[in-house]
Amino acid sequence: MEGTYLEVRLRKIAENASRIREACGRRGVDVLAVTKGFAAIPEIVRAIEEGGIRRFADSRLMNIKALRDQGFSNEITLLRIPMISLAAQTVRYADVSLNSEYAAMEALSEAARAAGKVHQVVMMVELGDLREGMLPLEAVYTCKKAAKLPGIRVVGVGTNMGCYGGILPTQDNLSVLRLVAQAVREETGLALPVVSGGGTSSLKLVYDGTMPEGINQLRIGEGLLLGTDTTRGDVIPWLEQNAFTLRAEIVEIKDKPSRPIGEIGRDAFGNIPEFADEGIMRRAIVAVGKQDVQPAEITPVDPGIRVLGASSDHTILNIGNSEQHYRVGDRISFRLSYAAMLTLCTSGYIAKKMVRE
Ligand SMILES: *Cc1c(COP(=O)(O)O)cnc(C)c1O
């Protein structure tokens, strides 16, 4: 079934993978390709591999399991700190996990021993964004304890920025990560080969040459997929944008008033809507809705189209200023934010069309 579909241009993604790998490689920074933004769709994973990135990371164990079930054997890191109840599956499907709780590492240790495996852990350090991570001193102390657990190997320290608190990575805060790594090495004698300095928002420091010496890994999703850096509100000029396009089919076109007629109650989501009176308006409905994507997260490619709003299954557009002559059954194209890409990839109702060139 096609109807409304998500088009993915694999060449653009492979190209981005190659450029990111090269830019980071020149500075001694290894890249993990983050697959959670596209639900780890295998064709896209392969395109990234073609671009030369070999290591992958995802926050959802189910995505990682699906890749393993297809025979994918590259190294995969679990990004979301592990659930204790899923320790056995974590060890089974992921080679590495990011951690911030000693109790979880004990569970991983137990599970790895039972499976006869060695599971690698990266200790997350809190540097201000206030999502996951231990405070620096706690991280040093816990690495020392965790180093003694059988079945796991502490391979590095890492941090996360620009996710919850919107804190930007800088030379200053990433230097703290490097200091934590040094302290852990001194306290434990561990080699600690991995110092993982964040995601797409850290890419700028690599490109500018301001990344502190010793930060040797980044975990890149958004930049690779969309060529944008939301935390900085930027496009990344040396990457390709528009690898993902939503093509939504028109199911109605009519001239209607811009304000609903009658007494206004609440909309389908319980909000009281407000409307400006712009007179009679040429409107189109496309077959995609809030169950698949939030209307504020998609931007029509045609500059003459404006998204007015959506309910669960219908998105309503003002097409009155467009120079195109749309007809029912045509498709309208949209650019996507990270959130739009994420939910559209996850939606089982949206067909995915992979384009090779
Ligand atoms: C999602 C995620 C990333 C990737 O972030 P982008 O901004 O998409 O590059 C990196 N690290 C962790 C822990 C994540 O959860």
The ligand as an SDF file (V2000), in Angstrom:
LIG
                    3D

 15 15  0  0  0  0  0  0  0  0999 V2000
   19.8510   10.4220   20.5620 C   0  0  0  0  0  0  0  0  0  0  0  0
   21.1690   10.3760   21.1880 C   0  0  0  0  0  0  0  0  0  0  0  0
   22.2950   10.8070   20.4760 C   0  0  0  0  0  0  0  0  0  0  0  0
   22.2240   11.3840   19.0850 C   0  0  0  0  0  0  0  0  0  0  0  0
   21.8410   12.7120   19.1210 O   0  0  0  0  0  0  0  0  0  0  0  0
   21.7280   13.6090   17.7970 P   0  0  0  0  0  0  0  0  0  0  0  0
   21.5100   14.9680   18.2940 O   0  0  0  0  0  0  0  0  0  0  0  0
   20.5890   13.0720   17.0030 O   0  0  0  0  0  0  0  0  0  0  0  0
   23.0190   13.4750   17.0580 O   0  0  0  0  0  0  0  0  0  0  0  0
   23.5150   10.7120   21.1040 C   0  0  0  0  0  0  0  0  0  0  0  0
   23.6290   10.2250   22.3600 N   0  0  0  0  0  0  0  0  0  0  0  0
   22.5730    9.8020   23.0740 C   0  0  0  0  0  0  0  0  0  0  0  0
   22.7720    9.3000   24.4580 C   0  0  0  0  0  0  0  0  0  0  0  0
   21.3100    9.8730   22.5060 C   0  0  0  0  0  0  0  0  0  0  0  0
   20.2540    9.4510   23.2140 O   0  0  0  0  0  0  0  0  0  0  0  0
  1  2  1  0
  2  3  1  0
  2 14  2  0
  3  4  1  0
  3 10  2  0
  4  5  1  0
  5  6  1  0
  6  7  2  0
  6  8  1  0
  6  9  1  0
 10 11  1  0
 11 12  2  0
 12 13  1  0
 12 14  1  0
 14 15  1  0
M  END
$$$$
